[in-house]
C-alpha cells in the first residue's frame, strides 16, 4: 500500500505547538513535506500611500530568525523545512507533484492580500487534482464556538466581551508532536533560508536602549512566556506596570511572537491559567487575558468588515476631509523631530528598535491624526513597515480606533500629549533616554521645552530651533485643551484605551 503524502504550508503560524494545520495533516497523511515560501510581493513590495517597503529591517530579521528556528525544531523531530522564494500559487503545485502529495494543509488568513494568494493556490492545485485544507491558527476562540456568526460580531469591544467571555470556552492547546513524519525519497532540495541582503533590506540598527533583545522563533517565544509568568512572575503586577515605557518587564512583550504565530494565544491562555492555579489569580493575570480578547476582536473585525478597515473612512464610512497627506509633517513625525518630546522619544524608539510601548502608540497616533490632521493611513503604513510585532488587523483596527473610524463609539477620542507625558513619564526619564539633547532640562520643562524662557535655554544646553526643533504644536495648546476621559471596563478593570497585548 502506497503512503499518502501531504504538504504543510507554514505561513504566520511558525510553531509546532498548537498548530492545527500540522496536526490535521498528520491525521490524514503518512508523510509530510513542511514548506515555507518567501513571497516577493510581500518581501519586495511597497505600501501604496507612503511608498515604504512592506517589511522593514526589524521585522524582516525577526521573521528570518523565526523560519530558521522552525527548521531547527522540525529537524529535531525527524523532518525538514523546505524553503523557497517565489509565488506560492506556482511553487506549491510543483512541490505537490514532486512529492506526490494529495493535499496542502495550511492555517487560513482572512485579509485581502493573503486571501488573493490563498485563492490562487487553491485554483492552481484544483487544476491538477489536489486539495487545500484550511485550519485555524490565530484566534483564542474557535469561531464555531462563538455565540454569533462572524457577520454579526458586535462592533464595540465591550459588547463583544460581554457576549463571549462567560459563554465561550477556550479550547486546550494541541500538544507539540514528538515526531513529524517526513516525505522521503522525493529528491526535493530543502533550499537555503535567504538573508536580508537577498531582498535588499539593510541590517537593522542595534540599540542598547531597546526594551528587550528580540529573537524570532517558537523557542524564544516559549522562553519569554515561561520567564514572564514563572521566572520573573512579572505577570502578577502587569496591571500596575502595563503603561510603562522603559525596560523589559513592564509589559509581556509577547506581541511579536503572537503576530508571527511563534506563540499560540491558546498556549498563552493555558499557561496563565496554570500560573493562576499555582500562584493565585488577580486583576493583573486577568488583564493579560483581556488583551488576548482584544486580539480576537480585531481579527473578527477584519473578517467582518474586510477591506473597509484599510479605507480612509474605515467601516463607519464617514468622511474626514480635513485630513492631509502632507509629507513634510509625516517626515517630522517619523523622524522624531516634531518638537513635542513625548512624541519624538517614542518615534525615535520605534525607528531604532522596531518596538514602541502601547501607551506610546496611542499617543503618537493621536498626535498625527488629531493634532497634525494627517491621514491616519500614512501612520498605519509606517507602523506596518517598522513594527517588529506588526499584525495586520491589530495594527489597522487600532488606527481605525484612534482616528474615530472604527470600533470606538465616541467620535472624538483625543490624547493630550502634555498631560499624558507628565502622567506616564513624570520625571522625563523616558524622554531623556531617547532625546539626549533635552537631558539637562529640569522635569518641569523636559516635556515642554518651548515653555522655557529663551534667555534660560543656554543654561541647559538647549537652543530651540537649532539643536531641538521648534514644536509643530506649541505646548500651550495642550495646557488649554482637556483630554478625552479613559473608558472603564467591568468591576473597575478599566483599560484607559489600551488595545491588544504588547
Secondary structure, DSSP 8 states (H G I E B T S, - for coil): ----EEEEEESS---STT-HHHHHHHHH-SEEEEEEEE-HHHHS-B-TTT--BSS-HHHHHHHHHHHHHHHHHHHTTT--EEEEES-HHHHHHHHHHHTTEEEEEEE---SHHHHHHHHHHHHHHHHTT-EEEEE--S-SS-GGGSSS-GGG--SSHHHHHHHHTTT----------S---B--S----------GGGGT-------TTSSS----SHHHHHHHHHIIIIIS-GGGGHHHHTT--SSSSSS---HHHHHTTSS-HHHHHHHHHHHHHHH---HHHHHHHHHHHHHHHHHHHHHHHGGGGGSTTTTTT---TT-B--HHHHHHHHTT-SS-HHHHHHHHHHHHHS---HHHHHHHHHIIIIIS-B-HHHHHHHHHHH-TT--HHHHHHHHHHHHTSSS-SSS-----HHHHHHHHSTT-HHHHHH-GGGTTS-HHHHT-GGGS-HHHHGGGT--BTTTB---SS-HHHHHHS--------GGG---TT--S--
